[in-house]
Amino acid sequence: MKKIIFTLLFLVTIASSYTYGKTYNKSVDKHNEDIKLVTIITNLGEIKLKLFVKEAPETTKNFISYANEGKYNGTIFHRVIQNFMIQGGGHLPDLSEITTNAPIINESSNNLSNKKGTIAMARTSEPNSATSQFFINLKNNDFLDKEKSPDGYGYCVFGEVIEGIEIVENIGNVSTGNKGYFSDVPQETIVIEKVTIDE
């Protein structure tokens, strides 16, 4: 069983001037076929996202498929690294893995950057290995972009938070520890109760 990890050869600190409103962006066109609105409902609050269908068609299709199939229901944010990212979508509270679909192609060449508040796919060291797991950036992590990634592939951004960035930040500040062979596991279980798609 492979553990989904980031291939981090170095850590850098990037000053972030990227800010997000804490209220829903009413200007988002729900009928725009190039975006899709979704909500990650957690036991700590709701995180609303807009997905970039045009820029990352296979990735957004994959995420929506997991959501519609209910596979994200009851999963957890199992990996949290303060001032870096929060990761979830692949494990249950006992850290067992969910059943996943086939891996998808890495669409990191879409010119979307791993800025604060963006959502991207997690994967193994194999570039095209992403399945269900995703992460939300807690700061500007552009060293994860294809252009700057040590492996030359990077991590595919496919959406961004439009409401609930404070929930993301709260999750990013929880206490973590080791559990089995997993590290950076929140000591308080953070459950993804459901992911809904705004049709």
C-alpha positions as CSV (number, residue, x, y, z in Angstrom):
1,M,0.0,0.0,0.0
2,K,1.5,3.2,-1.1
3,K,1.3,6.3,1.1
4,I,0.5,9.4,-0.8
5,I,3.3,11.8,-0.2
6,F,4.8,15.0,-1.6
7,T,8.3,14.8,-3.0
8,L,9.8,17.7,-1.1
9,L,13.5,18.1,-1.7
10,F,13.5,21.5,0.0
11,L,11.2,23.8,1.9
12,V,11.0,27.5,1.1
13,T,9.1,30.3,2.7
14,I,7.1,32.5,0.4
15,A,5.6,35.7,1.6
16,S,2.0,35.7,0.8
17,S,-0.1,38.8,0.0
18,Y,-2.9,36.7,-1.5
19,T,-6.1,37.4,0.5
20,Y,-9.5,35.8,0.4
21,G,-12.9,37.2,1.4
22,K,-14.8,35.3,4.0
23,T,-18.2,35.7,2.3
24,Y,-19.5,33.9,-0.8
25,N,-18.4,35.5,-4.0
26,K,-21.8,36.4,-5.5
27,S,-20.2,37.4,-8.8
28,V,-19.4,33.8,-9.6
29,D,-21.6,32.7,-12.5
30,K,-23.1,29.3,-11.5
31,H,-24.0,28.7,-15.1
32,N,-20.5,29.2,-16.5
33,E,-19.5,25.8,-17.9
34,D,-15.9,26.6,-17.3
35,I,-16.3,26.4,-13.5
36,K,-18.1,24.2,-11.1
37,L,-19.1,25.2,-7.5
38,V,-18.7,22.6,-4.7
39,T,-18.8,22.5,-1.0
40,I,-16.7,20.4,1.4
41,I,-18.8,20.0,4.5
42,T,-16.6,19.2,7.5
43,N,-17.2,18.8,11.2
44,L,-15.5,22.2,11.7
45,G,-17.4,24.1,9.0
46,E,-18.0,24.4,5.3
47,I,-15.4,25.1,2.6
48,K,-16.8,26.4,-0.7
49,L,-14.7,26.0,-3.8
50,K,-14.9,26.8,-7.5
51,L,-13.4,24.2,-9.7
52,F,-11.7,25.1,-13.0
53,V,-13.3,22.8,-15.5
54,K,-11.6,24.3,-18.6
55,E,-8.1,24.3,-17.2
56,A,-8.2,20.9,-15.5
57,P,-11.0,18.9,-17.2
58,E,-9.9,15.4,-16.2
59,T,-9.0,16.4,-12.7
60,T,-12.3,18.2,-12.0
61,K,-14.3,15.3,-13.6
62,N,-12.4,12.9,-11.3
63,F,-13.1,15.0,-8.1
64,I,-16.8,15.4,-9.0
65,S,-17.1,11.7,-9.7
66,Y,-15.8,10.8,-6.2
67,A,-18.1,13.4,-4.7
68,N,-21.2,12.1,-6.6
69,E,-20.4,8.5,-5.7
70,G,-20.2,9.5,-2.0
71,K,-16.7,8.3,-1.6
72,Y,-15.5,11.4,0.2
73,N,-18.3,11.0,2.8
74,G,-16.8,10.1,6.2
75,T,-13.1,10.6,5.1
76,I,-10.8,12.8,7.0
77,F,-8.1,15.4,6.6
78,H,-5.4,13.0,7.7
79,R,-2.3,15.1,7.1
80,V,-1.9,18.7,8.2
81,I,1.4,20.7,8.1
82,Q,1.1,24.1,9.5
83,N,1.9,27.0,7.1
84,F,2.0,24.5,4.2
85,M,-1.2,22.5,3.4
86,I,-4.0,20.3,4.6
87,Q,-4.5,17.0,2.9
88,G,-7.5,14.6,2.8
89,G,-9.9,12.6,0.7
90,G,-8.3,9.2,0.9
91,H,-8.5,7.8,4.5
92,L,-11.2,7.0,7.0
93,P,-10.9,7.9,10.7
94,D,-9.1,4.7,11.4
95,L,-6.7,5.6,8.6
96,S,-7.7,2.8,6.4
97,E,-7.8,3.7,2.7
98,I,-11.0,4.1,0.7
99,T,-11.5,2.3,-2.5
100,T,-10.3,4.4,-5.4
101,N,-10.8,4.7,-9.1
102,A,-8.0,4.5,-11.7
103,P,-5.3,7.1,-11.4
104,I,-5.6,10.2,-13.6
105,I,-3.3,12.2,-15.8
106,N,-1.4,15.0,-14.2
107,E,-2.7,18.3,-15.6
108,S,-0.1,20.5,-13.9
109,S,0.8,22.1,-17.2
110,N,-2.4,24.2,-17.0
111,N,-0.5,27.3,-15.7
112,L,-2.5,27.4,-12.4
113,S,-0.2,28.0,-9.5
114,N,-0.3,26.5,-6.0
115,K,-1.3,29.8,-4.3
116,K,-2.9,30.1,-0.9
117,G,-6.4,28.7,-0.9
118,T,-6.0,26.7,-4.1
119,I,-6.9,23.0,-4.1
120,A,-4.6,20.5,-5.9
121,M,-4.2,16.7,-6.3
122,A,-1.9,14.7,-4.0
123,R,0.0,11.9,-5.6
124,T,3.0,9.5,-5.1
125,S,6.4,10.1,-6.7
126,E,4.8,8.8,-9.9
127,P,3.5,11.9,-11.7
128,N,0.3,10.4,-13.0
129,S,-0.7,8.6,-9.8
130,A,-3.4,10.9,-8.3
131,T,-6.7,9.2,-7.4
132,S,-8.9,10.6,-4.6
133,Q,-6.6,12.6,-2.3
134,F,-6.3,16.4,-2.6
135,F,-4.7,19.2,-0.6
136,I,-5.5,22.8,0.0
137,N,-2.6,25.2,0.2
138,L,-2.2,27.3,3.4
139,K,0.2,29.7,1.7
140,N,1.8,30.4,-1.7
141,N,3.6,27.1,-2.5
142,D,4.7,27.8,-6.0
143,F,7.6,25.4,-5.7
144,L,4.9,22.7,-6.2
145,D,4.1,24.2,-9.7
146,K,5.4,22.3,-12.7
147,E,7.7,25.1,-13.7
148,K,9.5,25.0,-10.3
149,S,9.0,21.5,-9.0
150,P,12.2,19.4,-8.6
151,D,10.7,16.5,-10.4
152,G,9.6,18.6,-13.4
153,Y,5.9,17.6,-13.1
154,G,4.5,19.4,-10.0
155,Y,1.0,19.1,-8.6
156,C,-2.2,20.0,-10.5
157,V,-4.2,22.9,-9.2
158,F,-7.9,22.5,-10.2
159,G,-9.8,25.0,-8.0
160,E,-9.7,27.6,-5.3
161,V,-11.6,28.4,-2.0
162,I,-14.2,31.2,-2.5
163,E,-15.6,31.0,1.0
164,G,-14.5,29.4,4.2
165,I,-10.8,30.1,4.0
166,E,-11.0,30.6,7.8
167,I,-12.1,27.0,8.2
168,V,-9.0,25.9,6.1
169,E,-6.8,28.0,8.3
170,N,-8.3,26.6,11.5
171,I,-7.7,23.1,10.3
172,G,-4.1,24.1,9.4
173,N,-3.5,25.2,13.0
174,V,-4.6,22.0,14.8
175,S,-2.2,19.9,16.9
176,T,-0.8,16.9,15.0
177,G,1.3,13.8,15.8
178,N,2.2,10.4,14.6
179,K,-0.2,7.5,14.3
180,G,1.1,4.2,13.0
181,Y,3.3,5.0,10.0
182,F,1.4,8.2,9.4
183,S,2.9,11.5,10.4
184,D,1.3,15.0,10.8
185,V,-2.1,13.4,11.7
186,P,-4.5,15.8,13.5
187,Q,-5.0,14.8,17.1
188,E,-8.6,15.9,16.7
189,T,-10.4,14.0,13.9
190,I,-11.4,16.3,11.1
191,V,-14.1,14.6,9.2
192,I,-15.2,15.4,5.6
193,E,-18.9,14.7,6.2
194,K,-19.9,15.3,2.6
195,V,-18.9,17.0,-0.7
196,T,-21.8,18.5,-2.6
197,I,-21.9,19.8,-6.2
198,D,-23.8,22.9,-7.0
199,E,-25.8,22.1,-10.1
